[in-house]
Amino acid sequence: MSKKILIIDGNENITLMLKKYFEAEGYNALTSDTGSLAFKIANLEKPEVVLSEVFLPDMDGIELCKRIRDISVIPDVPYVFLSSVSDFLIENKAFRAGADEFLVKNNTTRQELLLRIELLLHQNAFSAKIERFPSLLIAGRIGEISLGEVVEFIYKQKLSGGLELFVVDQRGILFFDRGEIIDAYYGKRKAYRAIDNMCDEKAAVYRFSKNLFSRKKTITDSTVDLISSMKNRKTTDKDNFF
């Protein structure tokens, strides 16, 4: 059975292009040009993922995201912003409203868009396993997924423990308390410098364990801000969608 994706954009040409693309990839694509109609469709059709522009004719996408999270029948649905503008403050508001991803149209390829949506769908399925098996480890390789995406997943699941990063003979750990980063080290580097160096690694192996703890709190910035900063480090592909 094909997955439902709800596409929301005030530009009819973009909506039709996205609809055609996702249907070719096997999705059942639903569309809306306003936030109010999108909210009704979301409650009626229960899509597996929402793809939304920030700027809509009636309410903005950030307000729609809040409503989906707070008063809809699908509060946990993956919510992806595909924005016409790149703005750190707007992106930050989007994540605070409950967005899972924030992409910019001019910097996003169709392959990247599809990959990120499918990763979110896989993460949602993985969330259920974590609830059933609390000791389950999150493990993988940076490059297949970014460090920012791994941290975002831990943040949204409100997990406590340590995310280990291994590069040749280097080892680093990000410590979490209910999803918030509280401490970090990487080799001899600590706190924010450790996070900066970890973000620069493009081919590391990572592993999350609930059995790693830190009694120190050296990180005071919000994890939402740190995630946004991590994601802004990613390079863009020249083969853009738009």
HELIX and SHEET records of a PDB file:
HELIX    1   1 GLU A   12  ALA A   24  1                                  13    
HELIX    2   2 GLY A   35  GLU A   45  1                                  11    
HELIX    3   3 GLY A   61  ILE A   71  1                                  11    
HELIX    4   4 PHE A   88  ALA A   97  1                                  10    
HELIX    5   5 LYS A  105  ASN A  107  5                                   3    
HELIX    6   6 ARG A  110  ARG A  132  1                                  23    
HELIX    7   7 LEU A  147  GLN A  157  1                                  11    
HELIX    8   8 ALA A  191  ASP A  200  1                                  10    
HELIX    9   9 THR A  223  ASN A  232  1                                  10    
SHEET    1   A 5 ASN A  28  SER A  32  0                                        
SHEET    2   A 5 LYS A   4  ILE A   8  1                                        
SHEET    3   A 5 VAL A  49  SER A  52  1                                        
SHEET    4   A 5 TYR A  79  SER A  83  1                                        
SHEET    5   A 5 GLU A 101  VAL A 104  1                                        
SHEET    1   B 6 ILE A 138  ARG A 141  0                                        
SHEET    2   B 6 VAL A 205  SER A 209 -1                                        
SHEET    3   B 6 GLY A 161  VAL A 167 -1                                        
SHEET    4   B 6 GLN A 170  ASP A 177 -1                                        
SHEET    5   B 6 GLU A 180  TYR A 186 -1                                        
SHEET    6   B 6 ARG A 189  LYS A 190 -1                                        
END                                                                             
